[in-house]
Amino acid sequence: MAFSTGSSNGFGGRRSRAGGTLADINIIPLVDVVLVLLIIFMLTAHVMEFGLEIDVPKVTQNRTTAREMPVISVTRDGATYLNDKPLNIYDPNALAEALHARFGNATEVYIKADRGVIWDVLAQVVSACGDAHLKVNMVTQPEDLANKK
């Protein structure tokens, strides 16, 4: 801050009515300090974290879709179904025809098989999907959800 001493040449400052000098605030150093503080806060703002630190529980996200997906279900006794409709996997063209009739140009299929299914039946289903040029996705259940049943 600075103040004038009241020189008589017209450059020294203002005079009060009583003949004394008035103190003037030099605004330039104040603006310099404020701008430096603004820059410091702008640079350090991204480092500061706000709010309470709370450890929230983590859950799995389930995505729901409105469209029906092609799912081949294989029961324990070897019966196969395409979305709850019986399917003959031993007919080489039955799977491709059923998929194209119901799902159009499907490029992938989901296989949901019982854990006690005979491997030969499951191998036939996977082979039929491969012959139809479909990507095979196996449906599983997370272990923590399976133990709750």
Secondary structure in CASP SS format (residue, H / E / C, confidence):
PFRMAT SS
TARGET T0000
AUTHOR 0000-0000-0000
METHOD secondary structure of the structure
MODEL  1
M C 1.00
A C 1.00
F C 1.00
S C 1.00
T C 1.00
G C 1.00
S C 1.00
S C 1.00
N C 1.00
G C 1.00
F C 1.00
G C 1.00
G C 1.00
R C 1.00
R E 1.00
S C 1.00
R C 1.00
A C 1.00
G C 1.00
G C 1.00
T E 1.00
L C 1.00
A C 1.00
D C 1.00
I C 1.00
N C 1.00
I H 1.00
I H 1.00
P H 1.00
L H 1.00
V H 1.00
D H 1.00
V H 1.00
V H 1.00
L H 1.00
V H 1.00
L H 1.00
L H 1.00
I H 1.00
I H 1.00
F H 1.00
M H 1.00
L H 1.00
T H 1.00
A C 1.00
H C 1.00
V C 1.00
M C 1.00
E C 1.00
F C 1.00
G C 1.00
L C 1.00
E C 1.00
I C 1.00
D C 1.00
V C 1.00
P C 1.00
K C 1.00
V C 1.00
T C 1.00
Q C 1.00
N C 1.00
R C 1.00
T C 1.00
T C 1.00
A C 1.00
R C 1.00
E C 1.00
M C 1.00
P C 1.00
V E 1.00
I E 1.00
S E 1.00
V E 1.00
T C 1.00
R C 1.00
D C 1.00
G C 1.00
A C 1.00
T E 1.00
Y E 1.00
L E 1.00
N C 1.00
D C 1.00
K E 1.00
P E 1.00
L E 1.00
N C 1.00
I C 1.00
Y C 1.00
D C 1.00
P C 1.00
N C 1.00
A H 1.00
L H 1.00
A H 1.00
E H 1.00
A H 1.00
L H 1.00
H H 1.00
A H 1.00
R H 1.00
F H 1.00
G C 1.00
N C 1.00
A C 1.00
T C 1.00
E E 1.00
V E 1.00
Y E 1.00
I E 1.00
K E 1.00
A E 1.00
D C 1.00
R C 1.00
G C 1.00
V C 1.00
I C 1.00
W H 1.00
D H 1.00
V H 1.00
L H 1.00
A H 1.00
Q H 1.00
V H 1.00
V H 1.00
S H 1.00
A H 1.00
C H 1.00
G H 1.00
D H 1.00
A C 1.00
H C 1.00
L C 1.00
K E 1.00
V E 1.00
N E 1.00
M E 1.00
V C 1.00
T C 1.00
Q C 1.00
P C 1.00
E H 1.00
D H 1.00
L H 1.00
A H 1.00
N C 1.00
K C 1.00
K C 1.00
END
